[in-house]
Amino acid sequence: MNIFTRNRTRLSKPRHPVDTVPPLRLMIPLGLQHVIVAYSGMVTVPLVIGLGVGLSPAQVTTLVTANVLISGVATLIQTLGIFNIGVRLPIVMGSTFTGITPAIIVGSDTGLPAVFGATILVGLLTWVIAPWFAQLSRYFPPIVTGTTIAIIGFSLLPKTATLISGPESAADHGAPKRLLLALGTIALVVVLERVMRPAVGRFAILIALIVGTLAAWPLGLTDFSATSDAPLFGMVEPFAFGAPTFVLAAILPMLVVQIVNMVESTGDTLATGQIVDRKLGPRDIARALRADGVGTALAGVFSSFTFVTFGGNVGLVSITRVKSRYVVATAGAILVIIGLIPKIGAVVASLPGPVLGGIGVVMFGTLGAIGIKFMLEADFSQPRNHMIVAIAFGFGLMPVGAPDFYTQLPGPLQTVLSSGIAAGGIAAFLLNLLLNGVRREQPAPARASGDDAEPDRVTRVEES
């Protein structure tokens, strides 16, 4: 070995799993798993808003196509990073369910241009305030982040029930064959995890989706008729519904929604950092939130809605143990292609609901388990920590069990409390400040995060 080889060996560092680039033959199917897990949520948000506002089928298609396209762009920004935008972790981006009700109300009263104008504005504001909001991470010890992440996962679980049972108006609503298909999908994931080698187990979700869809065929639970009506190619134009307008009555509720999104994104980002074993500081959270802001602003330009990280895909990273951000970037590229070829999106949207619901149970449950893992880093010999978790879960799951519980409250307050994620996260945050006090920062070893990594600081809880 000559001196040049020795120097290269000494100077080179092992690449972090997040920054590894798998072969293309693996990246495409692994990225496709992320697309399939996230796609139903990406389609549902614009579909519900479009129908709620009373749009024509063609206009609803425009909303759906725009949402998928910009989700892909935002995912690429978040995973690959542009300057100080994007946390460079395996995170999928998409529209949030939290914004559905405000968007329908505002869209019905003042028109969709007001919704998109408010979306652009709150996206830009998110980009501006991201560094200041990220500083709040010092007030998020494991008891707070773990509780918030667990609430995110468990509060999303009921959404799988409709996928499994089908619409209440359907003749086969809750039919045993639907329930058995969902149970079989879950069982297949478990079996694959138990008996398959890790190289195959990482494809467990994709395999379960394919096998589940094939099993649904003879049961009459597949319907791909909508694919024939979808156009082969389509390009969403900016401001397809007219020039944006900026109305205070639209901006205020969207600002509340975006604050909720920032809380959720912070929790999902911290969870992803835990899964991939990368310590995150305020600068990392700020990069993630800036990507949220840029994605949201682009969404407003191209007729879509406020953006957030997708918790189900965080669970998928944990299950597959594939930590590469380039796999999720591949998913972003696939989403862009689907946004330009609506017929592909129609195929994905037509996958059997019970199969997608069974996968959702695994994904969202896994995210909840990750939150519990976070929580266990706290000192549960202290009764006050029990109280934080108990009350936060109460606030977080109340809207899940009783969706109309807060309907008599003023609009902005209703928006916050009706989101179990926001209500539970805020409750955990405030209760920790009240019962445990403020954390003091302690120096920690340098961490690596992306190409421009530098030493940061982590924090430790001190009881007051």
C-alpha positions as CSV (number, residue, x, y, z in Angstrom):
1,M,0.0,0.0,0.0
2,N,1.6,3.3,-1.0
3,I,1.4,6.6,0.8
4,F,-1.4,7.9,-1.3
5,T,-3.6,4.8,-0.6
6,R,-2.8,5.0,3.1
7,N,-3.8,8.7,3.2
8,R,-7.1,8.0,1.3
9,T,-7.9,5.2,3.7
10,R,-7.1,7.3,6.7
11,L,-9.1,10.3,5.5
12,S,-12.2,8.4,4.2
13,K,-15.1,7.9,6.6
14,P,-17.8,5.2,6.4
15,R,-20.9,6.6,4.7
16,H,-24.0,6.9,7.0
17,P,-26.8,4.6,6.0
18,V,-29.0,7.6,5.2
19,D,-26.5,8.7,2.5
20,T,-26.1,5.3,0.9
21,V,-27.3,4.8,-2.7
22,P,-28.8,1.3,-3.3
23,P,-28.7,-0.2,-6.8
24,L,-31.5,1.0,-9.1
25,R,-33.0,-2.5,-9.2
26,L,-33.7,-2.1,-5.4
27,M,-34.4,1.6,-5.3
28,I,-37.4,1.5,-7.6
29,P,-39.4,-1.2,-5.8
30,L,-38.4,0.2,-2.4
31,G,-39.5,3.7,-3.5
32,L,-42.7,2.3,-4.9
33,Q,-43.6,0.9,-1.5
34,H,-43.4,4.4,-0.1
35,V,-45.6,5.7,-3.0
36,I,-48.3,3.1,-2.4
37,V,-48.4,3.7,1.4
38,A,-48.7,7.5,1.0
39,Y,-50.8,7.6,-2.2
40,S,-54.3,7.1,-0.7
41,G,-53.8,10.1,1.7
42,M,-52.5,12.2,-1.2
43,V,-55.6,11.5,-3.2
44,T,-58.1,11.7,-0.3
45,V,-57.3,15.3,0.8
46,P,-57.9,17.0,-2.6
47,L,-60.8,14.6,-3.4
48,V,-62.7,15.4,-0.2
49,I,-62.1,19.2,-0.5
50,G,-63.1,19.2,-4.2
51,L,-66.3,17.4,-3.5
52,G,-67.0,19.5,-0.4
53,V,-66.6,22.7,-2.4
54,G,-68.8,21.3,-5.2
55,L,-66.3,21.1,-8.0
56,S,-66.9,19.2,-11.3
57,P,-65.1,15.8,-11.8
58,A,-62.6,17.4,-14.1
59,Q,-61.7,20.1,-11.6
60,V,-61.4,17.5,-8.8
61,T,-59.0,15.6,-11.1
62,T,-57.0,18.8,-11.4
63,L,-56.7,19.0,-7.6
64,V,-55.6,15.4,-7.3
65,T,-53.1,15.6,-10.0
66,A,-51.6,18.8,-8.6
67,N,-51.4,17.3,-5.1
68,V,-49.5,14.2,-6.3
69,L,-47.1,16.2,-8.5
70,I,-46.2,18.8,-5.8
71,S,-46.0,16.0,-3.2
72,G,-43.2,14.5,-5.4
73,V,-41.4,17.8,-5.7
74,A,-41.6,18.5,-2.0
75,T,-40.4,15.0,-1.2
76,L,-37.4,15.5,-3.5
77,I,-36.6,18.8,-1.8
78,Q,-36.9,17.3,1.7
79,T,-34.7,14.3,0.9
80,L,-32.1,15.7,-1.3
81,G,-31.9,19.3,0.1
82,I,-31.4,22.6,-1.6
83,F,-29.0,24.9,0.2
84,N,-30.6,25.1,3.7
85,I,-33.9,23.7,2.7
86,G,-34.7,20.0,3.4
87,V,-33.5,17.9,6.2
88,R,-31.9,15.2,3.9
89,L,-33.7,12.3,5.6
90,P,-36.0,9.6,4.2
91,I,-39.3,11.6,4.6
92,V,-42.3,11.7,2.3
93,M,-44.3,14.9,2.0
94,G,-48.0,15.4,1.2
95,S,-51.2,17.3,2.0
96,T,-52.6,17.1,5.6
97,F,-56.0,16.0,6.7
98,T,-56.0,18.9,9.2
99,G,-56.6,21.4,6.5
100,I,-59.7,19.7,5.0
101,T,-62.4,21.4,7.0
102,P,-61.0,24.9,6.9
103,A,-60.3,24.6,3.1
104,I,-63.9,23.5,2.5
105,I,-65.4,26.3,4.6
106,V,-63.1,29.0,3.1
107,G,-63.5,27.6,-0.4
108,S,-67.3,27.6,-0.1
109,D,-67.5,31.2,1.3
110,T,-64.8,33.1,-0.6
111,G,-63.7,30.7,-3.4
112,L,-60.7,28.5,-3.9
113,P,-58.4,31.4,-5.1
114,A,-58.6,32.6,-1.5
115,V,-57.6,29.1,-0.2
116,F,-54.6,29.0,-2.5
117,G,-53.6,32.6,-1.7
118,A,-53.7,31.8,2.0
119,T,-51.7,28.6,1.3
120,I,-49.0,30.5,-0.5
121,L,-48.7,33.0,2.3
122,V,-48.6,30.6,5.2
123,G,-46.0,28.6,3.2
124,L,-43.8,31.6,2.9
125,L,-44.3,32.5,6.6
126,T,-43.3,28.9,7.5
127,W,-40.0,29.3,5.6
128,V,-39.4,32.6,7.5
129,I,-40.2,31.5,11.0
130,A,-38.7,28.0,10.7
131,P,-35.4,28.9,12.6
132,W,-37.3,30.4,15.5
133,F,-39.8,27.5,15.7
134,A,-37.0,25.0,15.5
135,Q,-35.5,26.5,18.7
136,L,-38.5,25.2,20.5
137,S,-37.0,21.7,20.1
138,R,-35.1,22.3,23.4
139,Y,-38.6,22.1,25.1
140,F,-39.3,18.7,23.5
141,P,-37.6,16.1,25.7
142,P,-38.4,12.4,25.2
143,I,-41.6,12.5,27.3
144,V,-43.0,15.2,24.9
145,T,-41.7,14.0,21.6
146,G,-42.5,10.3,22.4
147,T,-46.0,11.2,23.5
148,T,-46.6,13.4,20.4
149,I,-45.3,10.7,18.0
150,A,-47.3,8.0,19.6
151,I,-50.5,10.2,19.3
152,I,-49.7,10.8,15.6
153,G,-49.5,7.0,15.0
154,F,-52.5,5.9,17.1
155,S,-54.8,8.7,16.1
156,L,-54.3,7.8,12.4
157,L,-55.2,4.2,13.0
158,P,-59.0,4.8,12.8
159,K,-58.6,6.1,9.3
160,T,-57.8,2.6,8.2
161,A,-61.3,1.4,9.4
162,T,-63.1,3.1,6.5
163,L,-60.6,1.6,4.0
164,I,-61.2,-1.9,5.4
165,S,-65.0,-1.7,5.9
166,G,-65.7,0.4,2.8
167,P,-68.2,3.4,2.7
168,E,-71.3,3.1,4.8
169,S,-73.4,3.4,1.7
170,A,-71.8,0.4,0.0
171,A,-73.7,-2.9,-0.1
172,D,-70.7,-4.8,1.3
173,H,-69.9,-2.3,4.1
174,G,-68.1,-4.3,6.8
175,A,-68.6,-7.6,5.0
176,P,-66.6,-10.5,6.5
177,K,-64.6,-10.9,3.2
178,R,-63.3,-7.3,3.6
179,L,-62.3,-7.9,7.2
180,L,-60.6,-11.2,6.4
181,L,-58.7,-9.7,3.4
182,A,-57.3,-7.0,5.7
183,L,-56.5,-9.5,8.4
184,G,-54.8,-11.7,5.8
185,T,-52.7,-8.8,4.6
186,I,-51.5,-8.0,8.1
187,A,-50.8,-11.7,8.7
188,L,-48.7,-11.9,5.5
189,V,-46.6,-8.9,6.6
190,V,-46.0,-10.7,9.9
191,V,-45.1,-14.0,8.3
192,L,-42.7,-12.3,5.8
193,E,-41.0,-10.5,8.7
194,R,-40.7,-13.8,10.6
195,V,-39.5,-16.2,8.0
196,M,-37.9,-14.2,5.2
197,R,-34.3,-13.1,5.0
198,P,-33.8,-9.3,5.6
199,A,-33.0,-8.8,1.9
200,V,-36.5,-10.0,1.1
201,G,-38.2,-8.8,4.3
202,R,-37.6,-5.2,3.3
203,F,-40.1,-5.8,0.4
204,A,-42.7,-7.2,2.8
205,I,-45.1,-4.3,2.3
206,L,-44.9,-4.4,-1.5
207,I,-45.3,-8.2,-1.5
208,A,-48.3,-8.0,0.8
209,L,-49.9,-5.3,-1.5
210,I,-49.4,-7.5,-4.6
211,V,-50.6,-10.7,-3.0
212,G,-53.5,-8.9,-1.3
213,T,-54.6,-7.4,-4.6
214,L,-54.5,-10.7,-6.3
215,A,-56.5,-12.3,-3.5
216,A,-59.1,-9.5,-3.7
217,W,-59.7,-10.2,-7.4
218,P,-61.9,-13.4,-7.0
219,L,-63.6,-11.8,-4.0
220,G,-64.9,-9.0,-6.2
221,L,-63.1,-6.3,-4.2
222,T,-61.0,-4.9,-7.1
223,D,-62.3,-2.2,-9.4
224,F,-60.0,-0.6,-12.0
225,S,-62.7,0.8,-14.2
226,A,-61.7,4.4,-13.3
227,T,-58.4,3.9,-15.0
228,S,-60.0,4.0,-18.4
229,D,-61.4,7.5,-17.8
230,A,-58.1,8.9,-16.6
231,P,-56.0,10.8,-19.2
232,L,-52.6,9.3,-20.2
233,F,-50.8,12.6,-19.9
234,G,-51.6,15.8,-18.1
235,M,-49.7,18.9,-16.9
236,V,-51.1,21.0,-14.1
237,E,-50.9,24.8,-14.9
238,P,-50.1,27.4,-12.2
239,F,-53.2,29.2,-10.9
240,A,-55.6,26.8,-12.7
241,F,-58.5,28.2,-10.7
242,G,-57.6,31.9,-11.2
243,A,-55.2,34.4,-9.7
244,P,-54.8,33.9,-5.9
245,T,-56.6,36.3,-3.6
246,F,-55.5,37.2,0.0
247,V,-58.4,37.4,2.4
248,L,-57.9,37.6,6.1
249,A,-60.8,35.2,6.8
250,A,-58.9,32.6,4.8
251,I,-55.4,33.4,6.0
252,L,-56.1,33.0,9.8
253,P,-57.5,29.5,9.7
254,M,-54.8,28.4,7.3
255,L,-52.2,29.8,9.6
256,V,-53.6,27.8,12.5
257,V,-53.5,24.7,10.3
258,Q,-49.9,25.4,9.4
259,I,-48.9,25.7,13.1
260,V,-50.4,22.3,13.7
261,N,-48.5,21.0,10.7
262,M,-45.2,22.3,12.1
263,V,-45.8,20.5,15.4
264,E,-46.5,17.3,13.5
265,S,-43.6,17.7,11.1
266,T,-41.2,18.3,14.1
267,G,-42.4,15.1,15.7
268,D,-42.1,13.0,12.5
269,T,-38.7,14.4,11.8
270,L,-37.4,13.6,15.3
271,A,-38.9,10.1,14.9
272,T,-37.1,9.6,11.6
273,G,-33.8,10.8,13.1
274,Q,-34.2,8.2,15.9
275,I,-35.0,5.4,13.4
276,V,-31.9,6.2,11.2
277,D,-29.7,6.9,14.2
278,R,-28.9,10.5,13.3
279,K,-28.9,13.1,16.1
280,L,-30.9,16.2,15.1
281,G,-30.6,19.7,16.4
282,P,-32.5,22.9,15.8
283,R,-30.8,23.5,12.5
284,D,-32.0,20.2,11.2
285,I,-35.6,20.9,12.3
286,A,-35.4,24.3,10.6
287,R,-34.3,22.7,7.3
288,A,-37.2,20.3,7.5
289,L,-39.7,23.1,8.3
290,R,-38.4,25.2,5.5
291,A,-39.1,22.3,3.1
292,D,-42.6,22.2,4.5
293,G,-42.9,25.9,3.8
294,V,-41.6,25.7,0.3
295,G,-43.8,22.7,-0.5
296,T,-46.8,24.5,0.9
297,A,-46.1,27.7,-1.1
298,L,-45.7,25.6,-4.3
299,A,-48.9,23.8,-3.5
300,G,-50.8,27.1,-3.4
301,V,-49.3,28.1,-6.8
302,F,-50.3,24.8,-8.4
303,S,-53.8,24.5,-6.8
304,S,-53.0,22.2,-3.9
305,F,-53.1,22.5,-0.1
306,T,-50.9,22.8,3.0
307,F,-48.1,20.2,3.3
308,V,-46.8,18.0,6.1
309,T,-44.6,15.0,6.6
310,F,-46.4,11.6,6.2
311,G,-46.3,9.6,9.4
312,G,-47.1,6.3,7.8
313,N,-43.9,6.4,5.7
314,V,-41.9,7.0,8.9
315,G,-43.3,3.7,10.1
316,L,-42.3,2.1,6.8
317,V,-38.7,3.2,7.2
318,S,-38.7,1.5,10.6
319,I,-40.3,-1.8,9.3
320,T,-38.1,-2.2,6.2
321,R,-34.9,-0.9,8.0
322,V,-34.0,0.8,4.7
323,K,-32.6,4.2,5.9
324,S,-31.4,5.6,2.5
325,R,-32.9,9.0,1.7
326,Y,-32.3,8.2,-1.9
327,V,-35.0,5.5,-1.8
328,V,-37.5,8.1,-0.7
329,A,-36.2,10.5,-3.3
330,T,-36.9,7.8,-5.8
331,A,-40.5,7.7,-4.4
332,G,-40.6,11.5,-5.0
333,A,-39.5,11.0,-8.6
334,I,-42.2,8.4,-9.1
335,L,-44.8,10.7,-7.6
336,V,-43.8,13.4,-10.1
337,I,-44.2,10.9,-13.0
338,I,-47.6,9.9,-11.7
339,G,-48.5,13.6,-11.5
340,L,-47.7,13.9,-15.2
341,I,-49.4,10.6,-16.1
342,P,-52.7,10.5,-14.3
343,K,-53.6,7.0,-15.6
344,I,-50.8,5.5,-13.4
345,G,-52.2,7.4,-10.4
346,A,-55.7,6.0,-11.2
347,V,-54.3,2.4,-11.0
348,V,-52.7,3.1,-7.6
349,A,-55.8,4.7,-6.3
350,S,-57.9,1.7,-7.4
351,L,-56.0,-0.8,-5.1
352,P,-58.4,-2.6,-2.8
353,G,-59.3,-0.7,0.3
354,P,-59.0,-3.7,2.7
355,V,-55.5,-4.3,1.5
356,L,-54.5,-0.7,1.9
357,G,-56.2,-0.6,5.3
358,G,-54.4,-3.7,6.5
359,I,-51.1,-2.0,5.5
360,G,-52.2,1.1,7.3
361,V,-52.7,-0.8,10.5
362,V,-49.1,-1.9,10.4
363,M,-47.7,1.5,9.3
364,F,-49.5,3.7,11.8
365,G,-49.2,1.2,14.6
366,T,-45.5,1.0,14.0
367,L,-45.3,4.8,14.3
368,G,-47.1,4.7,17.6
369,A,-44.7,2.1,18.8
370,I,-41.8,4.4,17.8
371,G,-43.4,7.0,20.0
372,I,-43.5,4.6,22.9
373,K,-39.9,3.8,22.4
374,F,-39.1,7.6,22.7
375,M,-41.3,7.9,25.8
376,L,-39.4,5.1,27.6
377,E,-36.3,7.3,27.5
378,A,-38.0,9.4,30.2
379,D,-38.0,8.6,33.9
380,F,-41.3,6.9,34.5
381,S,-40.4,6.5,38.2
382,Q,-41.7,10.0,38.4
383,P,-45.5,10.1,38.7
384,R,-45.6,13.5,37.0
385,N,-44.4,11.9,33.7
386,H,-47.3,9.4,34.0
387,M,-49.7,12.4,34.3
388,I,-48.2,14.1,31.2
389,V,-48.8,11.0,29.1
390,A,-52.2,10.3,30.5
391,I,-53.6,13.8,30.0
392,A,-51.9,14.3,26.6
393,F,-53.3,11.0,25.3
394,G,-56.7,12.1,26.6
395,F,-56.6,15.3,24.6
396,G,-55.1,13.5,21.6
397,L,-57.6,10.7,21.3
398,M,-60.7,12.6,22.3
399,P,-61.3,14.0,18.8
400,V,-60.8,10.5,17.4
401,G,-63.5,9.0,19.5
402,A,-65.8,12.0,19.4
403,P,-65.2,14.0,16.2
404,D,-68.0,16.5,17.0
405,F,-66.8,17.2,20.6
406,Y,-65.5,20.7,19.8
407,T,-68.0,21.9,17.2
408,Q,-69.4,24.6,19.4
409,L,-66.1,26.3,20.0
410,P,-64.8,29.3,17.9
411,G,-63.3,28.4,14.5
412,P,-59.5,28.7,15.2
413,L,-59.8,26.9,18.6
414,Q,-61.9,24.2,17.0
415,T,-59.3,23.7,14.3
416,V,-56.5,23.1,16.9
417,L,-58.4,21.0,19.3
418,S,-60.2,18.9,16.6
419,S,-56.7,17.7,15.5
420,G,-55.8,15.1,18.1
421,I,-52.2,15.5,17.0
422,A,-52.1,19.2,17.8
423,A,-54.2,19.0,21.0
424,G,-52.2,16.1,22.4
425,G,-48.8,17.6,21.4
426,I,-49.6,21.0,22.8
427,A,-50.9,19.3,26.0
428,A,-47.7,17.3,26.4
429,F,-45.6,20.4,25.7
430,L,-47.4,22.6,28.3
431,L,-47.7,19.9,31.0
432,N,-43.9,19.2,30.7
433,L,-43.1,22.8,31.2
434,L,-45.4,23.0,34.2
435,L,-44.3,19.8,35.9
436,N,-40.7,19.3,34.8
437,G,-39.6,22.8,34.0
438,V,-37.3,24.0,31.3
439,R,-34.4,21.9,29.9
440,R,-30.9,23.2,30.1
441,E,-28.6,22.7,27.2
442,Q,-25.4,20.6,27.6
443,P,-22.5,20.2,25.2
444,A,-22.5,17.1,23.1
445,P,-20.2,15.5,20.6
446,A,-20.5,16.7,17.0
447,R,-23.0,15.1,14.8
448,A,-23.2,14.5,11.0
449,S,-26.1,15.8,9.0
450,G,-25.9,16.2,5.3
451,D,-23.1,17.8,3.4
452,D,-22.8,20.9,5.5
453,A,-22.8,19.2,8.9
454,E,-21.3,20.9,11.9
455,P,-21.3,20.4,15.6
456,D,-24.6,21.1,17.3
457,R,-25.9,20.7,20.8
458,V,-28.4,18.3,22.3
459,T,-30.3,18.8,25.5
460,R,-31.1,16.9,28.7
461,V,-34.1,17.2,31.0
462,E,-33.5,18.6,34.5
463,E,-36.3,18.4,37.0
464,S,-37.3,21.7,38.4
